[in-house]
Amino acid sequence: MKRVYWALFCIVLFLVACGPRVSKEKPRYKKLCKFQVNRALQELDPKRQGFLSWTSLEEPLKNTLDYLERIPNREFFLPGLEITTSRLKQTLLTLIKILPKLDNNPYLLEKYFDWYELEPQTFFTGYFEMDIEASLKKGGKYIYPIYGVPQDLKKADLGRFHPRWKGQVLIYRIQKDHIEPYFSRKEIDSYGAIQGKAKVIAWAKDLVDIFFLQIQGSGRLILPDGTFKYIAYAGRNGRQYISLGKYMIKKGYITKKQASLDGIIGYLKSHPGLLPDILYVNPSYVFFRLSDHGPCGAIGVKLTPMASFATDKNLIPLGTIGVYDVDIPVKKGNQVKVKGLFMAQDVGGAILDNHVDLFCGSGPDARYVAGNLSNYGKVYLLLIKENKQK
């Protein structure tokens, strides 16, 4: 076992010494002045976000506050900004308190909160609650396993080894006297690498459905008797996420115009002979748990359509709130500007740096928006002003 920990230390040391130096512009926060905040507040509208009133967000905000109450108090060191769990709690408490007045006076958001814009512009994608046909027992057409978290999956907090890697987690497995990356998608699905190591929580009819359930991170299992079970994200294998759409465009399977969710799924299901090789391009793999309610995010609360974000928690910590501004695709190729409130309630393997994933809800309309949202927009983090804290 000592050899295992020594190997882990050597890997971290190598990463620190030889890790890549990225030259692209790094994300950062910039505090806005009063004039900039008032300009950003223009056109803030709950109806464009799908709510009759801002009071519709009272319960989701309270659920987010409950999450912050459950976790230990800590500081978040973000680029250009340092915040504490205590300040996040006060931010949520104040927003909940002023919600009934917000419809008539959105400028209360300037009175009570400091605004921090995330620069450069944020890249927006979308996800939705996916329904797939499944059974809790194997048999008939239900032959593809949906796995829970494997027993041999290990995690290491790299921040304990070097401050440069604060917030980074290494996911691995132990192989005899050394550590290895956790099994890839191909090893899991083709070679049965985790059979007997992970509980099968359900069985699906279609491997493509499981793949895209993993991309969405949560969904519903439609059972043979017509009832359903919610399924929620429980963990991942730590491998790099590789975009299937980009790979398929590069190989000439689809065009850029066809690279929507439905376009990719349609191609895969109509070309079963190519299926394994294409899916295995993405080695990332997601594990699930059954849930009594849903859809659920990483903080264990129900997601809210057009308001819940999946974020890189090292840049937009879970439990934070703010305002976003982005063009949303609607059917017939049109787009509408949506400027509304958000809550950081989820994470995703492909969500890194200033990239957010907007939860779009369930049903055909949500599926369309999620499958076609690929725009740059603005994200503003809200924090209660120092002089407004209790």
Secondary structure, DSSP 8 states (H G I E B T S, - for coil): -HHHHHHHHHHHHHHHHH-----S---EEEE--HHHHHHHHTT--TTTTT-SSGGGGHHHHHHHHHHHHHS---EEEETTEEEEHHHHHHHHHHHHHHHHHHTT-TTHHHHHEEEEEEES-EEEEEEEEEEEEEESS-BTTB-EEEE---TT-EEEEGGGT-GGGTT-EEEEEEETTEEEE---HHHHHTT-TTTTTS-EEEEES-HHHHHHHHHHSEEEEE-TTS-EEEEEEEEE-------HHHHHHHHTSS-GGG-SHHHHHHHHHH-GGGHHHHHTT----EEEEEESS-SB-TTSSB--TTTEEE--TTTS-TT-EEEEEEEEE-GGG-EEEEEEEEEEEE--TT--SSEEEEEEEESHHHHHHHHH-EEEEEEEEEEE-GGG--
